[in-house]
């Protein structure tokens, strides 16, 4: 049984990060920036884990704790990728996605 299949979301993220951390090559952030990511999630702990991981992988990372702030930062930064939590305060993730698509119709959602 996979050790990431049970427990809290935080426990699963820690287990996955631990499981795959040895397989990642060491990358110096100062040597390359892979792109810009805006992480929008209201859970501070989840955001911190994602931000730390992406920063270690060479990405420039911005973050927001709610949809309104996320939209403002997205306009300012124009990130390459936006991991977006759906159950956000102030504006739902679906509303944020809809606004992002209205402002830039070519933006793809996965």
C-alpha positions as CSV (number, residue, x, y, z in Angstrom):
1,X,0.0,0.0,0.0
2,X,1.3,3.5,-0.9
3,X,2.1,5.5,2.2
4,X,0.4,8.6,0.6
5,X,-3.0,7.1,0.4
6,X,-4.3,7.9,3.9
7,X,-4.3,10.6,6.5
8,X,-4.7,14.3,6.3
9,X,-3.8,16.2,3.2
10,X,-0.8,17.7,5.0
11,X,0.4,14.2,6.0
12,X,0.0,13.0,2.4
13,X,2.0,16.0,1.0
14,X,4.8,15.5,3.5
15,X,4.9,11.7,2.7
16,X,5.0,12.5,-1.1
17,X,7.7,15.1,-0.7
18,X,9.8,12.8,1.5
19,X,9.3,9.9,-0.9
20,X,10.4,11.8,-4.0
21,X,12.9,14.2,-2.5
22,X,15.9,11.9,-3.0
23,X,15.1,11.5,-6.7
24,X,15.2,15.2,-7.5
25,X,18.5,16.6,-8.7
26,X,19.9,19.5,-6.7
27,X,19.3,22.8,-8.5
28,X,20.7,26.1,-7.6
29,X,18.0,28.7,-7.8
30,X,20.5,31.4,-8.6
31,X,21.6,29.5,-11.7
32,X,18.1,29.3,-13.4
33,X,14.5,30.4,-13.0
34,X,12.1,27.9,-14.6
35,X,9.1,30.3,-14.7
36,X,6.7,32.1,-12.4
37,X,4.1,30.3,-10.3
38,X,1.3,32.0,-8.3
39,X,0.0,29.6,-5.6
40,X,-3.5,30.5,-4.4
41,X,-4.6,28.6,-1.4
42,X,-6.1,29.7,2.0
43,X,-4.2,27.0,4.0
44,X,-1.0,28.7,5.0
45,X,0.7,25.3,5.7
46,X,-0.1,23.9,2.2
47,X,1.0,27.1,0.6
48,X,4.3,27.0,2.4
49,X,5.0,23.4,1.4
50,X,4.2,24.1,-2.3
51,X,6.2,27.4,-2.3
52,X,9.2,25.8,-0.7
53,X,9.1,22.9,-3.2
54,X,8.7,25.1,-6.2
55,X,11.4,27.5,-5.0
56,X,13.8,24.6,-4.5
57,X,13.0,23.5,-8.1
58,X,14.0,26.9,-9.5
59,X,10.7,28.7,-9.9
60,X,9.9,32.2,-8.9
61,X,6.9,31.9,-6.7
62,X,4.2,34.4,-5.6
63,X,1.4,33.4,-3.2
64,X,-2.1,34.5,-2.2
65,X,-4.4,33.4,0.6
66,X,-7.7,34.4,-1.1
67,X,-9.2,34.8,-4.5
68,X,-9.3,38.6,-4.5
69,X,-5.6,38.9,-3.7
70,X,-4.8,36.1,-6.1
71,X,-6.5,38.0,-9.0
72,X,-4.6,41.2,-8.1
73,X,-1.3,39.4,-8.1
74,X,-2.1,37.5,-11.3
75,X,-2.7,40.8,-13.1
76,X,0.6,42.3,-11.7
77,X,2.9,39.3,-12.2
78,X,1.3,37.4,-15.2
79,X,2.5,34.0,-13.9
80,X,3.1,31.0,-16.1
81,X,1.1,28.6,-13.9
82,X,-1.5,29.1,-11.1
83,X,-2.2,26.2,-8.8
84,X,-5.6,27.2,-7.5
85,X,-7.6,25.8,-4.6
86,X,-11.4,25.8,-5.2
87,X,-12.8,26.5,-1.7
88,X,-11.3,30.0,-1.2
89,X,-12.6,32.8,1.0
90,X,-13.9,36.0,-0.6
91,X,-14.1,34.5,-4.1
92,X,-14.3,30.8,-4.9
93,X,-11.6,29.2,-7.0
94,X,-14.1,28.7,-9.8
95,X,-14.9,32.4,-9.8
96,X,-11.2,33.3,-9.8
97,X,-10.7,30.9,-12.7
98,X,-13.6,32.5,-14.6
99,X,-12.2,36.0,-14.1
100,X,-8.7,34.9,-15.2
101,X,-10.2,33.4,-18.4
102,X,-12.2,36.6,-19.1
103,X,-9.0,38.7,-18.8
104,X,-6.9,36.4,-20.9
105,X,-9.1,34.0,-23.0
106,X,-6.0,32.1,-24.3
107,X,-5.2,31.0,-20.7
108,X,-5.6,27.2,-20.3
109,X,-7.1,25.5,-17.3
110,X,-6.1,21.9,-16.5
